[in-house]
Amino acid sequence: MFVLHGFFTQNTLKTLYVLEQLGVDYKFRFVDLTKGENRSEAFRAMTPVGKVPVLEHDGACLFESGAICRYVAGVAQSPLYPADKLDRARVDQWMTFFTCHPGRWLTDLYFEKIMKPAAGLGETNTDRCEESERFATAQLKAVERHLESRNWLVNETLSIAEPWALAYLEQAPQVGFDLAAYPRLQAWYARIEELPAVARVRARVRPFVESVLGG
Ligand SMILES: N[C@@H](CCC(=O)N[C@@H](CS)C(=O)NCC(=O)O)C(=O)O
């Protein structure tokens, strides 16, 4: 049994979407960051960095969402994280790309426009929002180009890179970032959203979102 400690923002959602899609047995323990629960002694005993998500498994703890997803996929020996070295590297490459490029900027927008007001962390920085929108716009064009000739990121089949990317991209409508300029990406996004695993995760985190951000 895996135990995932997390919040409801994209670093946790990446792991929840991936775990759910892998079909492994896991429990979710909500850590309310707005109440500083990640600074408790019990939480710090699991991770030196004090951030979510954290995975507990077989008496060990792991932090970093990427390490967690790859570990669980490895334990499950899932084809969603292919054994072939090149295919695996291609899955890794897209996970890293989303994290460092479009996902990073969409996450900045989410923080500025949603988390800051909700958690009383100060005024939304409009200059920062404009910069984030500019970078996200440019980088999503690369994904659109890649998807012009394919339906999935790697090998014409679903991989853990898809639920991973979803957690970043689903912030777009929430922050008013229009994806209409990317029709192939939108179609791919819709295919990921249709996965039953996605609906299950959303239902699972909804009460926590509502308790922090309101209904
Ligand atoms: N690179 C880490 C980032 C983890 C991270 O930044 N988590 C945030 C929430 S999304 C957090 O725990 N923030 C609380 C804090 O820094 O005090 C990962 O992918 O797991």
The ligand as a MOL file (V3000), in Angstrom:
LIG
                    3D

  0  0  0     0  0            999 V3000
M  V30 BEGIN CTAB
M  V30 COUNTS 20 19 0 0 0
M  V30 BEGIN ATOM
M  V30 1 N 9.8020 19.9340 -7.0390 0
M  V30 2 C 8.8470 19.5460 -6.0370 0
M  V30 3 C 8.0460 20.7770 -5.6830 0
M  V30 4 C 7.1950 20.5470 -4.4370 0
M  V30 5 C 6.5290 21.8510 -4.0110 0
M  V30 6 O 6.9680 22.9640 -4.3250 0
M  V30 7 N 5.4390 21.7030 -3.2380 0
M  V30 8 C 4.7420 22.8640 -2.7530 0
M  V30 9 C 3.2440 22.7550 -3.0270 0
M  V30 10 S 2.8600 22.6520 -4.7280 0
M  V30 11 C 4.9050 22.9370 -1.2420 0
M  V30 12 O 4.9080 21.9270 -0.5580 0
M  V30 13 N 4.9970 24.1590 -0.7080 0
M  V30 14 C 5.0330 24.3790 0.6920 0
M  V30 15 C 6.2620 25.0740 1.1680 0
M  V30 16 O 7.2060 25.2530 0.3900 0
M  V30 17 O 6.2610 25.4400 2.3460 0
M  V30 18 C 7.9690 18.3980 -6.5420 0
M  V30 19 O 7.8070 18.2750 -7.7560 0
M  V30 20 O 7.4800 17.6060 -5.7190 0
M  V30 END ATOM
M  V30 BEGIN BOND
M  V30 1 1 1 2
M  V30 2 1 2 3
M  V30 3 1 2 18
M  V30 4 1 3 4
M  V30 5 1 4 5
M  V30 6 2 5 6
M  V30 7 1 5 7
M  V30 8 1 7 8
M  V30 9 1 8 9
M  V30 10 1 8 11
M  V30 11 1 9 10
M  V30 12 2 11 12
M  V30 13 1 11 13
M  V30 14 1 13 14
M  V30 15 1 14 15
M  V30 16 2 15 16
M  V30 17 1 15 17
M  V30 18 2 18 19
M  V30 19 1 18 20
M  V30 END BOND
M  V30 END CTAB
M  END
